């Protein structure tokens, strides 16, 4: 039990028994709970234990040998601070006053500490309620500030994770695009070789035809000089393609699709997993730039040139 809380309740006009019971009933959880219990239960405080024996009585039949009665001795009714003259009802109040003021000289007094008037009680109650409201407000402000800081930390952490994920996806997509560029270059070189071989075969046939007609002698082509046969590089057969889908809010989705799946499968995936604002949209590519129309959504991804990887952009559909 806190002596300061008990003293404050006593100073407000409650008896020590009332104050002790309020603190006990509320589980010693503080002045605020005890005060609320006392205000809510003004007639529920048992004061039967309060002592009513304040003075000692003198037996009227007891007299000394000379017939004189025994005089009633004066009884101390309060404790007084010899420094400031303030009266106190209990030693707990004295301890609280000494701790707060630093005064260290006290004595017993026959003066009785006057109880608080109704106006003084109302004023103390008003001050206490104001302090309780202020404490609640400070606690609410602290909780609100903590919640704001936690939300800021959560947002910053989420942004950092999203940025790291985006960088990893961009790096992976860059590698895929570089591989696709190398594959295209190899296909171009192979086509050039085939084209040159075809031109060489045509020239050989023309020379042979001219020799047979007697126009010019046919050149003798040795096996070593003959044009070497060329086998073009075998084109890779992809079964899957990896698409990076960039949404209207700047975020992106990455998903693997079968090369034979239609473009409509990509559109359905976007509708189910998008994190930007809902609404009608088109799909498009920037390299080469192409906005897909309604007929393209039934076309397989490999036919649309979205293999083995590609970047697809979600574009908000404008009303026509």
C-alpha positions in Angstrom: 0.0 0.0 0.0 1.4 3.4 -0.9 1.4 5.9 2.0 1.2 8.9 -0.5 -2.0 7.5 -2.1 -3.5 6.8 1.3 -2.6 10.3 2.5 -4.1 12.0 -0.6 -7.4 10.2 -0.1 -7.5 11.2 3.6 -6.7 14.8 2.7 -9.7 14.8 0.4 -12.0 14.1 3.3 -12.3 10.3 3.3 -11.6 8.4 6.5 -8.5 6.3 6.8 -10.6 3.1 6.9 -12.4 4.2 3.7 -9.2 4.9 2.0 -7.5 1.6 3.1 -10.6 -0.4 2.0 -10.7 1.4 -1.4 -7.0 0.6 -2.1 -7.5 -3.0 -0.9 -10.7 -3.6 -3.0 -9.0 -2.2 -6.2 -6.0 -4.5 -5.7 -3.6 -1.6 -4.8 -3.6 -0.6 -8.5 -3.2 3.1 -7.9 -4.9 6.3 -6.8 -7.1 6.6 -9.9 -8.8 3.2 -9.4 -9.3 3.7 -5.7 -10.8 7.2 -6.3 -13.2 5.8 -8.9 -14.3 3.0 -6.5 -15.0 5.5 -3.7 -17.0 7.8 -5.9 -19.0 4.8 -7.3 -19.6 3.2 -3.9 -20.2 6.1 -1.4 -22.5 3.9 0.8 -20.6 0.6 0.5 -17.7 1.4 2.9 -17.8 -0.5 6.2 -16.8 1.8 9.0 -17.9 -0.5 11.8 -14.3 -1.2 12.7 -13.6 2.5 13.3 -12.9 3.0 16.9 -15.2 5.3 18.9 -13.3 5.1 22.1 -11.6 8.6 21.9 -11.5 9.5 25.5 -11.0 7.7 28.8 -13.8 7.9 31.4 -13.3 8.4 35.0 -15.1 6.1 37.5 -17.3 8.4 39.5 -17.2 6.1 42.5 -13.4 6.0 42.5 -12.0 8.6 44.9 -8.8 8.8 46.9 -8.6 8.8 50.7 -9.1 12.6 50.8 -12.3 12.3 48.7 -10.9 14.0 45.6 -11.9 12.6 42.2 -9.3 11.6 39.6 -9.0 14.3 36.9 -9.5 13.4 33.3 -6.2 13.6 31.5 -5.9 15.5 28.2 -5.7 13.3 25.1 -3.7 14.1 21.9 -6.1 14.5 19.0 -3.6 15.3 16.2 0.0 15.6 15.3 1.4 19.1 14.7 4.4 20.2 12.6 6.4 22.6 14.8 7.9 24.2 11.7 4.8 25.2 9.8 2.0 24.5 12.3 0.1 22.2 10.0 -2.1 19.5 11.8 -2.2 15.8 10.7 -4.5 12.9 11.7 -2.1 10.0 11.3 1.6 9.2 11.2 1.2 8.4 7.5 0.3 12.0 6.8 3.3 13.1 8.9 5.6 10.9 6.9 4.2 12.2 3.6 4.5 15.8 4.8 8.1 15.3 6.1 9.1 13.7 2.8 7.5 16.5 0.7 8.5 19.5 2.8 11.7 18.4 4.6 10.3 19.4 8.0 11.5 17.2 10.8 10.0 18.6 14.0 6.6 17.2 15.1 4.7 17.0 18.4 1.3 15.8 19.7 -1.5 18.4 19.9 -4.9 18.5 21.6 -6.2 20.5 18.7 -8.5 18.5 16.4 -7.9 18.7 12.7 -11.0 20.2 11.1 -12.6 18.1 8.4 -12.8 19.4 5.0 -15.9 21.4 4.1 -18.1 20.4 1.2 -16.6 23.2 -1.0 -13.1 22.0 -0.1 -14.0 18.4 -0.9 -15.4 19.4 -4.3 -12.4 21.5 -5.1 -10.0 18.6 -4.2 -12.2 16.2 -6.2 -12.1 18.6 -9.1 -8.3 18.9 -8.9 -7.9 15.1 -8.6 -10.2 14.5 -11.6 -8.2 17.1 -13.6 -5.0 15.3 -12.7 -6.5 11.9 -13.7 -7.7 13.3 -17.1 -4.2 14.8 -17.7 -2.5 11.5 -16.9 -4.9 9.7 -19.2 -4.3 12.2 -22.0 -0.5 11.9 -21.5 -0.8 8.1 -21.6 -3.0 8.2 -24.8 -0.6 10.7 -26.4 2.4 8.3 -25.7 0.5 5.3 -27.0 -0.5 7.3 -30.1 3.1 8.4 -30.7 4.4 4.8 -30.2 1.8 3.6 -32.7 2.9 6.2 -35.3 6.5 5.3 -34.9 5.7 1.6 -35.2 3.7 2.3 -38.4 6.6 4.4 -39.8 9.0 1.5 -39.1 6.6 -1.0 -40.7 6.3 1.2 -43.8 10.0 1.8 -44.1 10.7 -1.9 -43.7 8.1 -2.8 -46.3 9.5 -0.3 -48.7 13.0 -1.7 -48.2 11.8 -5.3 -48.8 9.9 -4.2 -51.9 12.8 -2.3 -53.3 15.2 -5.2 -52.7 12.7 -7.6 -54.4 12.3 -5.2 -57.3 16.1 -5.0 -57.8 16.4 -8.7 -57.8 13.6 -9.1 -60.3 15.2 -6.5 -62.5 18.6 -8.2 -62.3 17.1 -11.6 -63.2 15.1 -10.1 -66.0 18.2 -8.4 -67.3 20.0 -11.7 -67.4 17.1 -13.3 -69.3 17.0 -10.5 -71.8 20.7 -10.7 -72.4 20.4 -14.5 -73.0 17.5 -13.8 -75.4 19.7 -11.2 -77.2 22.5 -13.8 -77.6 20.1 -16.4 -78.9 18.8 -13.9 -81.5 22.3 -13.1 -82.6 23.2 -16.7 -83.0 20.0 -17.2 -85.1 21.0 -14.2 -87.2 24.5 -15.6 -87.9 23.1 -19.0 -88.7 20.7 -17.4 -91.2 23.5 -15.5 -92.8 25.5 -18.6 -93.3 22.6 -20.5 -94.8 22.0 -17.5 -97.2 25.7 -17.5 -98.3 25.5 -21.3 -98.9 22.4 -20.9 -101.0 24.1 -18.2 -103.1 27.2 -20.4 -103.6 25.0 -23.3 -104.7 23.2 -21.0 -107.2 26.5 -19.8 -108.6 27.7 -23.4 -109.0 24.6 -24.3 -110.9 24.9 -21.4 -113.2 28.5 -22.2 -114.0 27.6 -25.8 -114.7 24.8 -24.8 -117.1 27.1 -22.4 -118.9 29.8 -25.1 -119.4 27.2 -27.6 -120.7 26.1 -25.0 -123.3 29.7 -24.5 -124.5 29.9 -20.9 -123.5 32.8 -21.2 -121.1 34.6 -24.2 -119.8 33.3 -25.6 -116.6 35.7 -25.1 -113.8 37.0 -28.2 -112.2 36.1 -28.2 -108.6 38.1 -30.4 -106.4 36.6 -32.0 -103.3 38.8 -29.8 -101.2 37.5 -26.7 -102.9 33.9 -27.7 -102.8 31.7 -25.5 -100.5 31.5 -27.2 -97.2 28.2 -28.4 -96.1 26.7 -26.3 -93.2 24.3 -27.4 -90.6 22.5 -24.4 -89.0 22.4 -24.2 -85.3 19.5 -26.0 -83.8 16.9 -23.6 -82.4 16.0 -24.1 -78.8 12.6 -25.5 -78.0 11.2 -23.6 -75.0 8.4 -24.9 -72.9 8.1 -22.0 -70.5 8.5 -18.3 -70.5 9.1 -15.9 -67.7 7.2 -12.6 -67.7 7.7 -9.5 -65.7 4.4 -7.6 -65.4 4.7 -4.0 -64.5 1.5 -2.5 -62.9 0.2 1.0 -63.1 1.5 1.9 -59.6 5.1 1.1 -60.4 5.1 -2.3 -58.7 5.7 -5.5 -60.7 4.7 -9.2 -60.7 6.9 -12.0 -62.0 5.3 -15.3 -63.2 6.2 -18.3 -65.4 3.7 -19.4 -68.1 3.7 -22.2 -70.6 4.6 -21.0 -74.1 1.4 -22.4 -75.5 -0.8 -20.6 -73.0 -2.8 -17.7 -74.6 -2.3 -14.1 -73.6 -5.6 -14.2 -71.9 -4.0 -16.4 -69.1 -1.7 -13.5 -68.4 -4.6 -11.1 -68.2 -6.4 -13.3 -65.7 -3.3 -13.6 -63.6 -3.0 -9.8 -63.4 -6.7 -9.4 -62.4 -6.2 -11.9 -59.6 -2.9 -10.6 -58.2 -2.7 -6.9 -59.0 -1.9 -4.4 -56.2 -2.8 -1.2 -58.1 -6.2 0.3 -58.5 -8.8 -1.9 -60.1 -10.3 -1.2 -63.5 -10.1 -2.1 -67.2 -6.7 -2.4 -68.7 -4.6 -3.3 -71.8 -1.4 -5.3 -72.0 1.5 -4.0 -74.1 5.2 -4.3 -74.7 7.8 -1.6 -75.3 10.4 -3.5 -77.2 9.0 -3.7 -79.8 6.2 -1.4 -78.8 2.9 -3.2 -79.3 -0.5 -2.8 -77.6 -2.3 -6.1 -77.8 -5.9 -6.1 -79.2 -8.8 -8.4 -78.5 -7.7 -10.9 -81.1 -4.2 -11.3 -79.5 -5.6 -12.6 -76.2 -6.4 -16.0 -77.9 -2.9 -16.2 -79.4 -0.2 -18.4 -77.7 2.7 -16.6 -76.0 5.4 -18.1 -78.3 3.5 -16.8 -81.4 3.4 -13.3 -79.9 7.2 -13.4 -79.4 7.0 -13.4 -75.6 9.5 -16.4 -75.2 11.7 -17.2 -73.4 11.2 -13.9 -71.4 9.6 -10.6 -71.8 8.4 -7.5 -70.0 4.6 -6.8 -70.2 3.2 -3.5 -69.1 -0.3 -3.0 -67.7 -1.9 0.1 -69.3 -5.1 1.7 -68.0 -7.7 1.4 -70.7 -9.1 4.8 -71.7 -12.8 5.2 -72.5 -13.5 5.8 -76.1 
